[in-house]
Amino acid sequence: MASQNKSNFIKLCYKTFHKIRKNNQDFKKGLFMSIKKPSSHSHLEEIVPYQAGKPIEELAREKGLKTISKLASNENPLGPSKKSIEAIEKNLCNLNRYPDMNGYDLKKELSNHHKIPSEKIILGSGSEGVMTYIAKAFLGAGDEVITSSNSFIGFYIIAKASGANLKLIAPKKSNQFDMETIEKSITPKTKLIYLANPNNPTGTIITKHEFEMLLKKCPPNILIIMDEAYFEYAEDYKEYPNSLDYDYPNIITLRTFSKAYGLASLRVGYGIASPEIVTTLAKVKPPFEPNLLGQVAACEALKDHEHIKKGIIENKTEYERLFKYLVDKKLSPIPSFTNFVTFYTKTGENSDWLFNQLLNQGVIIRKLGANNMHDFIRVSIGTKEEMDHFYESFDKISDEFLKKMKG
Ligand SMILES: Cc1ncc(COP(=O)(O)O)c(C=O)c1O
């Protein structure tokens, strides 16, 4: 009798075990069938991720080349100030600590530099970082953002990712922003106007007169981003407006340490706006941006006036040489107020051909397909040696290229 009970008990256990296992399997199956894939915002589907200039190491690896001149990302070819490098070295042993989330020292330096209160400054991981805070704080589905169709792709991506509608206004024939049409395109849904001044990838500027006309006509509830990433290269031109000279509560000025200051890799930028806007942006800003090394290097970079001056002078010399070279080749370069020049290639095929021919010789330039400017190429201004490399490489293929331009 005892053994009968034992065998019934074992059978019961066995049955129960299988029932639980089956229920478990059915449960999991049901779960997988009822749960769909994680879904992102549908408006992200049309966004193509940002494509940066080809890195030097990648080209060296691919082609086995020793000498490479990267003229693709509008960086300062002289590198950072020695003072920045010293500050970085001094702070390497503090990498275990979070950086000052208020960026006190850097804001103080910037406040002295621009003669503005610290409350008007927001720091970020590059000026693109500040753009993302602006989009997070001010833009949403249905909002309209107006800018030119030949401007900075990085901003287009950030604005589109917020769900806003990007209204891209065609430039004038001269490749300059069509400020009149931009102003006329304002509607009650317009939340923000983005103006890169000087503009990337054309190198053109919006003049004082054009900017002042916009300020007169733009309703004060519309934010105006003045992206002045290339400010240091343009500030001495009489016609160039420094947006910090205009006291309007709806202007956000963006500046960066990535270009003239030579700190692109450290990702330090900042915005200057009314204290109200800065307080709002601080609510959406990840607390520890920019990083420690960026903060200390930027403080020193601001103080090294000699280094900046040298970079601007050398850039001007090489700009004039490059512009003349391109004019002599009848490639219609666009007059630029920056550290790069964009020129006409007639077709996208010509751009691809030229890009690949120069790449084979170790010179990296930039195609502008992402801007829908397939028939243009952009060249950043490098050191004298890098530019010589560009000219020597171009000279080797220029007869064939000019034939293509005529064909
Ligand atoms: C017009 C413009 N704005 C902003 C940026 C990005 O600057 P940052 O490195 O500060 O994010 C660039 C970089 O090429 C640029 O051309």
The ligand as an SDF file (V2000), in Angstrom:
LIG
                    3D

 16 16  0  0  0  0  0  0  0  0999 V2000
   28.1160   75.9810  -38.2200 C   0  0  0  0  0  0  0  0  0  0  0  0
   28.5630   74.9640  -37.2260 C   0  0  0  0  0  0  0  0  0  0  0  0
   28.0040   74.9400  -36.0180 N   0  0  0  0  0  0  0  0  0  0  0  0
   28.3720   74.0580  -35.0870 C   0  0  0  0  0  0  0  0  0  0  0  0
   29.3380   73.1170  -35.3430 C   0  0  0  0  0  0  0  0  0  0  0  0
   29.6810   72.1110  -34.2980 C   0  0  0  0  0  0  0  0  0  0  0  0
   30.5320   72.6210  -33.3910 O   0  0  0  0  0  0  0  0  0  0  0  0
   30.8780   71.8530  -32.0270 P   0  0  0  0  0  0  0  0  0  0  0  0
   32.1020   71.0760  -32.2830 O   0  0  0  0  0  0  0  0  0  0  0  0
   31.0490   72.9610  -31.0620 O   0  0  0  0  0  0  0  0  0  0  0  0
   29.7010   70.9960  -31.6710 O   0  0  0  0  0  0  0  0  0  0  0  0
   29.9630   73.0890  -36.5790 C   0  0  0  0  0  0  0  0  0  0  0  0
   30.9720   72.0680  -36.8710 C   0  0  0  0  0  0  0  0  0  0  0  0
   31.4220   71.8500  -37.9370 O   0  0  0  0  0  0  0  0  0  0  0  0
   29.5660   74.0360  -37.5430 C   0  0  0  0  0  0  0  0  0  0  0  0
   30.1150   74.0450  -38.7530 O   0  0  0  0  0  0  0  0  0  0  0  0
  1  2  1  0
  2  3  1  0
  2 15  2  0
  3  4  2  0
  4  5  1  0
  5  6  1  0
  5 12  2  0
  6  7  1  0
  7  8  1  0
  8  9  2  0
  8 10  1  0
  8 11  1  0
 12 13  1  0
 12 15  1  0
 13 14  2  0
 15 16  1  0
M  END
$$$$
